[in-house]
Amino acid sequence: MPALIISKGAKVTDTPLYGFSDNSFQAAGGSDGIRKLVDDFYHAMDTLPEAAIIRQMHKPDLTQSRDKLDLFLTGWMGGPSVYHEKYGKINILRSHAHLRIGEAERDAWLLCMEQALTRQNYAPEFSNYLLEQLRIPAERIFLTSRKY
C-alpha cells in the first residue's frame, strides 16, 4: 500500500509521487514488471509496421538490447543500479550516436513504448507519466542526431 503523500495545498493523496525514491520502480511492478514492459516493447518493435525502421537498426537477436533496456529502466525508475554494474556508466546520447535518428525513428520508438504501456497493468497516471518522461531522452537523441 502506498504511503500517503501530502502535496501542495496540504491535500492528502494515496497516489505515489513518481520520479522520487523508488516509487516509479514499484509502480512498474519492480524487476518483473519492467521485464514485462521491455518484452512488450520489443514485441511491438517486431510487429508494428511503423517500427520496421527502428527494428532494422538492431541485431536480429535482441537478447542484449532487451537486457540493456531492462537494466537501464530498472535504475532509471529508482530501482537497483544494475545497468551500471553490468555495462558501466550509461550515456544515452553517446550510446545512440552511431545511429541516424530522425522524426520517424523517434516516433516509432515512442509508439512501441506507448503500445507496450497499454499492455501493462499500470495506473493510467503512471503510464502517462512514464511516456512523458521517456519523450525527453527520445527528443534529445533526435536533436543530437540532427547535428551530424
C-alpha positions in Angstrom: 0.0 0.0 0.0 1.5 3.4 -1.0 2.3 5.9 1.7 0.0 8.9 2.0 1.6 11.9 0.3 0.9 15.4 1.2 1.1 17.7 -1.8 1.0 21.4 -2.3 -2.1 22.9 -0.6 -1.9 20.2 2.1 -4.2 17.8 0.2 -3.7 14.2 1.1 -3.5 11.6 -1.7 -2.5 8.0 -1.9 -1.1 8.5 -5.4 2.7 7.9 -5.4 4.9 10.8 -6.4 6.5 9.2 -9.4 10.2 10.1 -10.0 11.1 10.1 -6.3 12.8 7.3 -4.5 11.7 4.0 -5.9 8.1 5.0 -6.5 8.3 4.5 -10.3 10.1 1.2 -9.9 7.4 0.0 -7.5 4.6 1.3 -9.7 6.1 -0.6 -12.6 6.0 -3.9 -10.7 9.7 -4.0 -9.8 12.1 -6.0 -11.8 9.5 -8.4 -13.1 7.2 -5.6 -14.2 9.9 -3.8 -16.0 11.0 -7.0 -17.7 7.4 -7.5 -19.0 7.3 -3.9 -20.2 10.6 -4.4 -22.1 9.3 -7.7 -23.6 6.1 -6.0 -24.8 8.2 -3.1 -26.1 10.3 -5.4 -28.3 7.2 -7.3 -29.3 5.8 -4.1 -30.6 9.0 -3.3 -32.4 8.9 -6.7 -34.1 5.2 -6.5 -35.1 4.3 -2.9 -35.8 4.8 -1.9 -39.4 5.7 1.7 -38.3 8.5 0.2 -36.2 10.3 -1.6 -39.0 12.5 1.5 -39.4 13.9 1.0 -35.9 13.9 -2.8 -35.9 16.4 -2.8 -38.7 18.8 -0.8 -36.6 19.0 -3.7 -34.2 20.7 -7.0 -34.4 18.5 -10.0 -35.3 19.0 -11.4 -31.8 17.5 -8.8 -29.4 18.8 -10.5 -26.2 21.4 -7.9 -25.4 19.1 -5.0 -26.4 16.4 -6.3 -24.1 18.9 -6.8 -21.3 20.2 -3.2 -21.6 16.8 -1.6 -21.8 15.6 -3.7 -18.9 18.6 -2.8 -16.7 18.6 0.8 -17.7 14.9 1.3 -17.0 15.3 -0.5 -13.6 17.8 2.0 -12.4 16.2 5.0 -14.2 12.9 4.3 -12.3 14.7 4.2 -9.0 15.4 0.5 -8.7 18.9 -1.1 -8.3 21.7 0.3 -10.4 22.1 -3.0 -12.2 22.9 -1.4 -15.6 26.0 0.3 -14.2 27.1 -2.9 -12.5 26.9 -4.9 -15.7 27.7 -2.5 -18.6 29.3 0.5 -16.9 28.1 4.1 -16.9 25.5 4.9 -19.4 25.5 7.9 -21.7 22.3 7.7 -23.7 23.4 10.2 -26.3 26.8 8.5 -26.9 25.1 5.1 -26.9 23.0 6.2 -29.9 25.5 8.4 -31.6 26.2 5.8 -34.3 22.5 5.8 -35.4 20.7 8.3 -37.6 17.6 9.2 -35.6 15.1 11.3 -37.4 11.5 12.1 -36.6 10.3 8.8 -37.9 12.7 6.8 -35.8 12.0 8.8 -32.7 8.2 8.5 -33.2 8.5 4.7 -33.9 10.4 4.2 -30.6 7.8 6.2 -28.7 4.9 4.3 -30.4 6.5 1.0 -29.4 6.7 2.2 -25.8 3.2 3.5 -25.9 1.9 0.2 -27.2 3.9 -1.7 -24.5 2.5 0.6 -21.8 -1.1 -0.3 -22.9 -0.3 -3.9 -22.2 0.8 -3.3 -18.6 -1.5 -3.3 -15.5 -0.2 0.2 -14.6 -2.3 3.0 -13.2 -3.2 5.3 -16.1 -1.4 8.3 -14.5 1.7 6.2 -14.2 1.6 5.2 -17.8 1.1 8.8 -18.9 3.9 10.0 -16.6 6.3 7.3 -17.9 5.7 8.0 -21.5 6.1 11.8 -21.0 9.4 11.2 -19.1 10.7 8.9 -21.9 9.9 11.6 -24.5 12.7 13.7 -23.0 15.6 11.3 -23.9 14.0 10.4 -27.2 13.8 14.0 -28.2 17.4 14.6 -27.0 18.7 11.7 -29.1 16.7 13.0 -32.1 18.1 16.6 -31.7 21.7 15.3 -31.2 21.4 13.1 -34.3 20.3 16.1 -36.4 23.7 17.8 -35.7 25.6 15.2 -37.6 
